[in-house]
Amino acid sequence: MSRRFVITRIELGGRRPLICAVCEEHQMLEVNLIPEDEPPQILNSIYVGRVSQIVKNIGAAFVEIAKGEMCFLPLDDLRDPVYVKHISEKPLVQGDELLVQIVREPVRTKDAQATTRLSLAGVYSVVTNADCRVGVSAKIPAERRNRLRELAAKAADDRFGLIVRTNAGDADDEVLLQEIRMLTETFSDILSHAKGRSLYSIVYQAPPEYIRLLQNQPLTQLSEVVTDEPAVFSELAAYAKQYPVTGLSDKLHLYADTQYDLHKLYGIQVQMEHALQKKVWLKSGANLVIEPTEALTVIDVNSSKNVKKRRQEQQYLQVNLEAAKEIARQLRLRNLSGIIIIDFIDMDTDGDNERLLAAMREYVRHDPVKTEVVDLTKLGLMELTRKKMRRPLHEQVQKSG
């Protein structure tokens, strides 16, 4: 199937946010919104910050990264800090200046969260100062994983840790090695010049959000990266030139058809509207009701009205399997995270329940965001967890509209 990464704009509440969507044929698998007035990327950027306050009873420090702009630094996260100015022999005191990287954007009343475990991410690998070991994504098949571990270990700089990402599973060895060398050189430059940087300096400006989202995609599976925004195209072209190992130049395309909008070509706005509705209809006539709450997300599977009594059990299993596949897609599409509870149609046999669990594990295995199927509770509820990477779609729409 043809898979594309589409970057365009749509009208939303009088504003025109940037839409980044992954489309397979004309079905949208993933979508993220970037507000049109989005400031320079803070997530993953590295700053020279100053410790403003240490609050021991919550085990955290508040670090000022710009005048009046605070971030939250868990003290447990204080590993191998890179100091620009260190006042005392204590690990951390008020007034210390050090490098911090933003790992979570500010949400509502919560400040951004920072870490001293710095890292630079590419398409195929991540270089970090946190742990001088080589790690390889568990999503890569075992034989290929062992090969990549040996390859990366030879290329790794003993000053840094190295993580080989899932995308490297399909990459050429030389492409991976080129990226590791490039990231290592960049990281080395950052650290060697850090002590000469002034307070509030941005020592590493993370690329625009749409490039970060693109980095998280398996580029070998993308047939095209297309946008109708000339400024975005220019930025992507510059990125592709700077990092030729991505092979992005050959896939990059500026859409220039003035007769038919790019977002209409892939039905992005219509599919987004469907992804904001609580009810999702399945082909069998069954439906899902998706209810995100503050603490967790609840999904209810309702059987179709025409289930025949003499074949109930078999039909319930088929409906549940159909629902499981669609739920896996909806989790990614709506960017739902945290604890997810699914109330499938009750089935009497343990064998059917085990088959449903196995099917759900297989469906979420293809999600680029770490998703774990925990188990079925005694009440027959399926428990899942999905790592929080960005705001859910409904919150992104509220922020952008």
Secondary structure, 3 states (H helix, E strand, C coil): CCEEEEEEECCECCECCEEEEEEECCEEEEEEEECCCCCCCCCCCEEEEEEEEEEHHHCEEEEEEECCEEEEEEHHHCCCCCEEECCCCCCCCCCCEEEEEEEECCECCECEEEECCCEEECCCEEEECCCCCEEECCCCCHHHHHHHHHHHHHHCCCCCEEEECHHHHHCCHHHHHHHHHHHHHHHHHHHHHHHHCCCCCEEECCCCHHHHHHHCCCHHHCCEEEECCHHHHHHHHHHHHHCHHHCHHHCEEECCCCCCCHHHHCCHHHHHHHHCCCEEECCCCCEEEEEECCCEEEEEEECCCCCCHHHHHHHHHHHHHHHHHHHHHHHHHHCCCEEEEEECCCCCCHHHHHHHHHHHHHHHCCCCCCEEEEEECCCCEEEEEECCCCCCHHHHHHHHC
